[in-house]
Amino acid sequence: AHPEGEVATVRGAGLTGTTTVLSCAANTDIPEVLAAATQPVWFQLYVQHDPELTADMVRRAEAAGCKVLCVTVDS
């Protein structure tokens, strides 16, 4: 655990030219993570029981600049 959480992770990924997959359970707002990114950030999505909540999560990720959606289907 790092005090800067996902922002530190995305900065570290950028230093190595690595794409980050940002969890939908992240503690940091998506725009804040994307603002620190120098490499692509994909958004990992667990489909929620409430379809509108799922759609809202996708809209927020898209608005923040995520170009790829990784849908997790194992739960």
PLY file of the C-alpha trace (Angstrom):
ply
format ascii 1.0
element vertex 75
property float x
property float y
property float z
element edge 74
property int vertex1
property int vertex2
end_header
0.00 0.00 0.00
1.36 3.35 -1.05
0.00 6.66 0.27
-0.59 7.86 -3.30
-2.35 4.64 -4.32
-3.31 4.37 -7.96
-1.63 7.66 -8.87
1.75 6.27 -7.77
1.02 3.05 -9.64
0.20 4.84 -12.89
3.31 7.01 -12.57
5.47 3.92 -12.06
3.86 2.22 -15.03
4.61 5.27 -17.12
8.30 5.10 -16.23
8.45 1.60 -17.69
6.18 2.24 -20.69
3.49 -0.02 -19.27
-0.27 0.17 -19.65
-2.24 0.30 -16.40
-5.53 -1.48 -15.84
-7.44 0.59 -13.30
-9.80 -1.33 -11.07
-13.41 -0.23 -10.77
-12.81 -0.59 -7.02
-9.97 1.95 -7.07
-9.78 4.47 -4.24
-8.75 7.35 -6.50
-11.10 9.10 -8.92
-10.56 8.07 -12.53
-9.76 11.61 -13.80
-7.07 12.03 -11.13
-5.42 8.77 -12.19
-5.60 9.65 -15.90
-4.11 13.10 -15.22
-0.96 11.43 -13.86
-0.72 8.84 -16.65
1.82 8.95 -19.45
0.83 5.55 -20.84
-2.63 4.15 -21.64
-5.01 3.42 -18.79
-7.61 0.73 -19.32
-10.65 0.44 -17.06
-11.42 -2.90 -15.43
-15.13 -3.40 -14.86
-17.03 -5.85 -12.74
-20.59 -5.86 -14.07
-22.90 -4.73 -11.25
-26.33 -6.11 -10.39
-27.76 -2.67 -11.17
-27.39 -2.12 -14.93
-27.57 1.66 -14.54
-24.68 1.61 -12.06
-22.64 -0.41 -14.55
-23.50 2.02 -17.35
-22.56 4.98 -15.14
-19.17 3.45 -14.37
-18.51 2.94 -18.07
-19.57 6.52 -18.88
-17.26 7.93 -16.18
-14.31 5.88 -17.42
-14.94 6.96 -21.01
-15.33 10.63 -20.04
-12.04 10.48 -18.14
-10.23 9.19 -21.23
-10.09 5.41 -20.84
-10.13 3.93 -24.34
-10.28 0.24 -23.37
-12.75 -1.56 -21.14
-11.67 -4.84 -19.54
-14.81 -6.67 -18.46
-14.26 -9.19 -15.68
-16.77 -12.02 -15.76
-15.56 -14.36 -13.04
-17.80 -13.11 -10.25
0 1
1 2
2 3
3 4
4 5
5 6
6 7
7 8
8 9
9 10
10 11
11 12
12 13
13 14
14 15
15 16
16 17
17 18
18 19
19 20
20 21
21 22
22 23
23 24
24 25
25 26
26 27
27 28
28 29
29 30
30 31
31 32
32 33
33 34
34 35
35 36
36 37
37 38
38 39
39 40
40 41
41 42
42 43
43 44
44 45
45 46
46 47
47 48
48 49
49 50
50 51
51 52
52 53
53 54
54 55
55 56
56 57
57 58
58 59
59 60
60 61
61 62
62 63
63 64
64 65
65 66
66 67
67 68
68 69
69 70
70 71
71 72
72 73
73 74
